[in-house]
Every structure is written in C-alpha cells, then in structure tokens.
Amino acid sequence: MHVKDIMSRKVFLVDKDQNIQDALKLMKKHKISRLPVVNTNHNNVKELVGIMTEKDIARRLGSSRYGNLAPSHFHVSTVMTHNPLTIESAKGIGIAAQLMIENKIGGIPVLDDGEIVGMLTKTDFINTCNGRSFQEIKVANRMTPKPMTISPQDRLVHARRMIFDEDIGRLPVMEEDELEGIVTAKDIARSMISFRKVVPDKYKPARIRNLLVEDIMTQNVKTIPESASIEEVSKVMVDNNFSGMPVLENDNLTGVITKTDLMKLIVELEEVN
C-alpha cells in the first residue's frame, strides 16, 4: 500500500500572513489539527513554506516572550514550523509511518513535482486498522503503560511544560486515583486564544500563571479497556476525532493508547508483509 492510497486529497492551506485566529477557525471547522502554510508568489503559485499545528500555537502563546500580545498580533508565520518534511505519493505507507514516528510529527504534506497533492496524517493510517490482525491484537499489548498524569489543581503552565518537555500530546487528570479529565495541547492552544481575547494586556502574564488545569480540561473522558482490540480502539478514535485515549482496567488508569502506538504497529506489520 502506498501513500496515495490513504492520504487525504482535500488539503486545507493557510497563508503565512494570515492571523492565527483564522487558522484555528479553519482547523475547528474541518476537525484537523495542522495546516500546511504557503506563500503565494507574484505568479500566483503557492509555495510550501511551513506547517502549523495546535501544538505550535500552544507553545508560542504560552511562552513568556509573547505573554502580553493579543491573538490579533500573531500571524501564522510567527508560530509555524519552517521547512517541513514532505513525502511523495508513491512512497510505501510503512516508510511514511516510520518517517513520522522518527520525527515525532502527526502529519506530513504530500508533494509530487513540488505541488501539494495531499496531506497524510495519523488518522489516515488509523483508518487502515481493520482486518484479522487488528482484531486479534489487544490494547493491553500496544498501550503506553504508567502514563504521566497531572492534578486538577496544578497550574496550566505546569501542564504545558510537561507536554512540551516530555513531548507528549495529552495528560490524564487524576485526583485521589480517580480519572477526572484529560488535558491536551489542543485544549491549551484554544484556551490561550480565548483567554487573550478577554483579558486586558497588562494582566495577561499574571492571569495565565494562575490558570488551573481544571479550568480547561475535558471532563467525562471516554476510555477504553485493556481487552479491547486495536480495531475497536481505532474506530473509536476516528469516530470521535481522538488522538489518544486513557486505558482503564477495574476503574484504574493503566495506560494510554495513542495514534502513534497504532502507527508503530502498522510499521511492524508492513515489515512482516
């Protein structure tokens, strides 16, 4: 199977000079978490110059360097990652998955002869998790055990630091051994945008430091048992637009299962075949 067989051919682009609020609206509307960034030259040709993710937004807007700036002051070029990795549509999906895993990225633009022809994301891979192999393998065998957690009363800046320092996408929120919620880079990015819209500039740094995890976390979290199959969990992730899920066994948090975990499995199966 090749990249062209699973990639999304409908690609949503954002110009490097657009405001990040416009980019976030586009992400929310189409339920995507990254956008290829282009620069339109004098011949009206769109040149790929970067990629912007919700994690990029959370990283920049939560930093002290940009503490006093309103969202309207941020352009896509301020937060994007320059010179993104790309891949050709004829490459095998095992190679593509390995490239994304090694570089810790969730999506990669597909370029043929310099033209953007598609976008390949973790979700495109997860859609392939069906069939006997994926039915027989259980979540317990592929999950990340003993995940890092955080308390509802911890400060949001602490959660943000953990997410970036440990290079993870989410933190289960635990209180007295009970799962109370989950906080993700997406939650942080959207809360930072909303927060900056309503808080006067001179109060922004102090107020941001005082935000708590419980102020923005997602409650009533959907979980999966260890005994569920990889096919089951992949369907739940795709249907609910999840990038990862807490794993509960007898009401105890035993791990998290993410799209990256599933991609690693796909790489292994591709190598076998």
RAGITA-V818143 format. One record per residue. RES is the residue in one small letter. PSI is psi in whole degrees, -180 to 180 (NA if undefined). Layout:
# RAGITA-V818143
res/psi
RES/PSI
RES/PSI
This chain:
# RAGITA-V818143
res/psi
m/142
h/166
v/-42
k/-21
d/-21
i/-14
m/159
s/122
r/-17
k/108
v/131
f/122
l/156
v/141
d/144
k/-22
d/0
q/158
n/146
i/-23
q/-38
d/-41
a/-43
l/-38
k/-41
l/-42
m/-46
k/-43
k/-41
h/7
k/51
i/159
s/7
r/152
l/129
p/140
v/131
v/159
n/125
t/118
n/-176
h/-18
n/11
n/27
v/131
k/117
e/129
l/122
v/-10
g/-176
i/142
m/131
t/166
e/-32
k/-37
d/-42
i/-45
a/-38
r/-48
r/-48
l/-20
g/-3
s/152
s/-28
r/-35
y/20
g/-35
n/-5
l/140
a/158
p/-31
s/-16
h/-6
f/124
h/162
v/-38
s/-22
t/-34
v/-12
m/161
t/124
h/157
n/62
p/156
l/148
t/170
i/154
e/151
s/-21
a/-7
k/151
g/153
i/-26
g/-43
i/-44
a/-45
a/-43
q/-40
l/-43
m/-40
i/-48
e/-34
n/3
k/52
i/151
g/-6
g/154
i/129
p/143
v/120
l/130
d/121
d/40
g/-3
e/136
i/115
v/-6
g/178
m/130
l/122
t/170
k/-36
t/-38
d/-37
f/-42
i/-30
n/-17
t/-1
c/63
n/162
g/175
r/-44
s/-43
f/-20
q/-33
e/-26
i/132
k/156
v/-40
a/-29
n/-13
r/-9
m/163
t/114
p/160
k/61
p/157
m/143
t/173
i/160
s/153
p/-29
q/-3
d/152
r/147
l/-35
v/-31
h/-43
a/-43
r/-45
r/-41
m/-44
i/-41
f/-38
d/-38
e/-4
d/54
i/165
g/-15
r/157
l/119
p/140
v/117
m/141
e/118
e/49
d/14
e/137
l/115
e/-20
g/-167
i/145
v/133
t/169
a/-34
k/-44
d/-43
i/-46
a/-48
r/-35
s/-37
m/-40
i/-50
s/-43
f/-46
r/-23
k/-33
v/-17
v/129
p/147
d/-45
k/-18
y/-9
k/-53
p/-45
a/-42
r/-40
i/-41
r/-25
n/-3
l/139
l/158
v/-41
e/-19
d/-25
i/-9
m/156
t/126
q/177
n/55
v/136
k/132
t/173
i/142
p/160
e/-29
s/-8
a/152
s/162
i/-35
e/-43
e/-49
v/-34
s/-38
k/-43
v/-43
m/-47
v/-46
d/-32
n/4
n/42
f/147
s/-14
g/160
m/141
p/145
v/122
l/135
e/119
n/43
d/11
n/136
l/116
t/-12
g/-176
v/148
i/128
t/168
k/-32
t/-40
d/-41
l/-35
m/-37
k/-38
l/-42
i/-42
v/-45
e/-44
l/-35
e/-39
e/-37
v/-41
n/NA
